[in-house]
Amino acid sequence: MGGSVLDWRVYGCAPSLDTFWDEPRNLGRGAAGDADIAAVQARLGIELPAWLRSLYARYDGGAVRMARARSLHSDDWIDADWLVPRARLLPLAEWFSLAELRRREDYRDDAFAALAADDSRLIAIALGEDNGTLCLDYSAPGAPRIVLTDQRQRLRDYPGHIEFLADLVEIQYWNPALQARHDPHATLRCDPQPPSLDTFWSGPGYWAQGGATPADEPALAAAEARLGLRLPALLRALYLRQDGGSTEFAWVPLRRQPSWHLYDWESVVPGEAVFALAGLQTLADWAAAFQGSDALYGFVRNYAGCERLLILATHNIEWLLCLDYRERGPQEEPEVVAFEFFGELVELYRARDFHRFFADLRRGEIV
């Protein structure tokens, strides 16, 4: 299939002020007005440089598309550093000086002495986990420097926005659909035949012990009782052939009469493997195992009914294939939906039932 699920790739670099924001993820977010700029300048005793005024005239903080940079200690993109923590700039009203942080958290007076002689001149504009903080440094006269710090040392230091933007890249795990959006000329060589019960499975999957084995009716009944829902009849029949595993049928069309351009297709079986019965869990169950992570906990907080989204296949949390019982109930035929998650749960594909999904599936490779 050409590309490992563990393969990080660069999908953009060196944004301009016009391409800095992640537009789709900032829908509904407003611009910073003159009053907002005047308020933050008065509160922090600073003057916003022209480049930040330009950015905030579009959005008052929000998601950025390119947020990382090549690691200072590794040539592998998987080790890329975050230059914009959490890939988001704070709204102006949430900017703060490290002096305010020190007072609020009751740090000792010299806590940030290694960063600046006067920590009131270090203004945080993006904040991540593990004290990763992007700051404007107003210590010297003139335009502020841009500093990334872990609040103990300066990790990166830029004289201005041109040098800062030049280091920024967008990287993600390789994904066929993502690749398609960046390569409009790519095509898919596709087997026109959908799968059957005999052809769907192609191997046992990496988790299997002792090869591919079928499930039985007691195992199906136990899984349904544990999950509190009924699996589609066709999926049950697949499990009676093999209890999860690998498949070459991962592609679905995104329109009724698709071309062979890759942008008309979506790869919806992450890792080309379906969970065994014992591995099935709802999205709520999945999120509950990661209560310490804001992003994953957000599923429970932000997506009502996630206890009725049953995950059939996933790669980490970025791509999910689910049975969706939210509309019809846990004992009825579910819809099938594929999601992408990079800060928000975005629907990529939906089928009215498992039969429709199964009929849509194709084997294919990018050419």
Residue pairs with C-beta under 8 A, 6 or more apart in sequence:
1 176
1 250
1 272
1 365
1 366
2 365
2 366
3 9
3 174
3 176
3 179
3 366
4 174
5 173
5 174
5 270
5 271
5 315
6 78
6 173
7 173
7 174
8 76
8 77
8 78
8 80
8 171
8 172
8 173
8 174
9 77
9 171
9 172
9 173
9 174
9 179
10 77
10 169
10 170
10 171
11 170
11 171
11 172
11 178
11 182
12 19
12 65
12 66
12 169
12 170
12 182
13 66
13 168
13 169
13 170
14 66
14 165
14 166
14 167
14 168
14 169
15 64
15 65
15 66
15 165
15 168
16 165
17 51
17 54
17 55
17 161
17 165
19 65
20 55
20 64
20 65
20 66
20 165
21 55
21 58
21 59
21 62
21 63
21 64
21 65
22 62
22 63
22 64
22 65
22 87
23 65
25 62
25 63
25 343
25 344
26 59
26 62
26 63
29 59
29 60
29 61
29 62
30 59
30 60
31 56
31 57
31 58
31 59
31 60
32 56
32 57
32 59
32 60
32 61
32 91
32 92
36 56
36 60
36 92
36 93
37 48
37 53
37 56
37 92
39 92
39 93
40 46
40 48
40 92
40 93
40 95
41 47
41 48
44 95
44 96
44 97
44 123
45 120
46 123
46 136
46 138
46 144
48 56
49 143
49 144
49 161
51 160
51 161
52 136
52 161
55 89
56 92
60 91
60 92
61 88
61 89
61 90
61 91
61 92
61 94
62 88
62 89
62 91
63 87
63 88
63 343
64 84
64 87
64 88
64 89
65 87
65 170
66 168
66 169
66 170
67 82
67 83
67 84
67 86
67 87
67 168
67 170
68 80
68 81
68 82
68 83
68 84
68 168
68 169
68 170
68 171
69 80
69 81
69 83
69 156
69 167
69 168
69 169
70 77
70 80
70 81
70 167
70 169
71 79
71 80
71 81
72 81
72 155
72 156
73 79
77 171
80 169
80 171
81 148
81 155
81 156
82 128
82 132
83 134
83 148
83 156
83 164
83 167
83 168
84 126
84 134
84 168
85 126
85 127
85 128
85 129
85 132
85 133
85 134
86 126
86 127
86 128
86 129
87 343
88 126
89 125
89 126
89 134
90 124
90 125
90 126
90 127
95 123
95 124
95 125
96 123
96 124
97 119
97 120
97 121
97 122
97 123
97 124
98 112
98 115
98 116
98 119
98 120
98 122
98 124
98 133
98 135
98 151
99 112
99 118
99 119
99 120
99 122
100 120
101 107
101 124
102 108
102 109
102 111
102 112
102 119
111 119
111 151
112 119
112 122
112 151
113 119
114 152
114 153
115 122
115 147
115 149
115 151
115 152
115 153
115 154
116 122
116 137
116 139
117 139
118 139
121 137
121 138
121 139
122 135
122 136
122 137
122 138
122 139
122 147
122 149
123 135
123 136
123 137
123 138
123 144
124 133
124 134
124 135
125 134
125 135
125 136
126 133
126 134
127 133
127 134
130 150
131 149
131 150
131 151
131 152
132 148
132 149
132 150
133 148
133 149
133 150
133 151
134 146
134 147
134 148
135 146
135 147
135 148
135 149
136 144
136 145
136 146
136 147
137 144
137 145
137 146
137 147
137 157
138 144
139 145
143 160
145 157
145 158
145 159
145 160
146 157
146 158
146 160
146 161
146 164
147 154
147 156
147 157
147 158
148 154
148 155
148 156
148 157
149 155
156 167
158 164
158 167
172 178
172 318
172 342
173 315
173 316
173 318
175 267
175 318
175 319
176 251
176 262
176 265
176 266
176 267
176 366
177 262
177 265
177 266
177 267
177 340
177 348
179 186
179 262
179 366
180 186
180 261
180 262
180 263
180 265
181 263
183 262
184 261
184 263
185 261
186 261
186 262
186 366
186 367
187 260
187 261
187 262
187 366
187 367
188 251
188 260
188 261
188 262
188 264
188 265
188 364
188 365
188 366
188 367
189 260
189 364
189 365
189 366
189 367
190 251
190 260
190 265
190 362
190 363
190 364
191 362
191 363
191 364
192 362
193 362
194 249
194 358
194 359
194 360
194 361
194 362
195 247
195 249
195 358
195 361
197 237
197 238
197 241
198 241
199 249
200 238
200 241
200 247
200 249
200 358
200 361
201 212
201 238
201 241
201 242
201 245
201 246
201 247
202 245
202 246
202 247
202 248
203 212
203 245
203 246
204 211
204 212
204 213
204 242
204 245
204 246
205 212
205 244
205 245
205 246
205 273
205 274
205 276
206 273
207 244
207 276
207 279
208 244
208 245
208 276
212 242
212 243
212 245
213 242
213 243
214 239
214 240
214 241
214 242
214 243
215 239
215 240
215 242
215 243
215 276
215 277
216 240
217 240
219 239
219 243
219 277
220 231
220 236
220 239
220 240
220 277
222 277
223 231
223 277
223 278
223 280
224 230
224 231
227 280
227 281
227 282
227 310
228 330
229 308
229 310
229 323
229 325
229 330
229 331
229 334
230 330
230 331
230 332
231 239
231 323
232 323
232 333
232 334
232 353
232 354
232 355
234 354
234 355
234 358
235 312
235 323
235 354
238 274
239 277
243 276
243 277
244 273
244 274
244 275
244 276
244 277
244 279
245 273
245 274
245 276
246 272
246 273
247 269
247 272
247 273
247 274
248 272
248 363
249 269
249 361
249 362
249 363
250 267
250 268
250 269
250 272
250 361
250 363
250 364
251 265
251 266
251 267
251 268
251 361
251 362
251 363
251 364
252 265
252 266
252 268
252 338
252 349
252 351
252 357
252 360
252 361
252 362
253 264
253 265
253 360
253 362
254 263
254 264
254 265
254 266
254 349
255 264
258 264
258 265
262 366
265 364
266 338
266 348
266 349
268 321
268 338
268 348
268 349
269 313
269 321
269 361
270 313
270 314
270 315
270 318
270 319
270 320
270 321
271 313
271 314
271 315
273 313
274 312
274 313
274 321
275 311
275 312
275 313
280 310
280 311
280 312
281 310
281 311
282 306
282 307
282 308
282 309
282 310
282 311
283 299
283 303
283 306
283 307
283 309
283 310
283 311
283 320
283 322
284 299
284 300
284 306
284 307
284 309
285 307
286 296
286 299
286 311
286 314
286 317
287 296
287 297
287 298
287 299
287 300
287 306
288 300
290 296
290 297
291 297
295 317
295 341
295 343
296 317
299 306
299 345
300 306
302 345
303 309
303 345
305 326
308 324
308 325
308 326
308 330
309 322
309 323
309 324
309 325
309 326
309 337
310 322
310 323
310 325
310 334
311 320
311 321
311 322
312 321
312 322
312 323
313 320
313 321
314 320
314 321
317 341
318 340
318 341
318 342
319 338
319 339
319 340
319 341
320 338
320 339
320 340
320 341
321 336
321 337
321 338
322 336
322 337
322 338
322 339
323 334
323 335
323 336
323 354
324 334
324 335
324 336
324 337
324 350
325 332
325 334
327 335
328 334
328 335
333 353
333 354
334 353
334 354
335 350
335 351
335 352
335 353
336 350
336 351
336 353
336 354
336 356
336 357
337 347
337 349
337 350
337 351
338 347
338 348
338 349
338 350
339 345
339 346
339 347
339 348
340 346
340 348
351 357
351 360
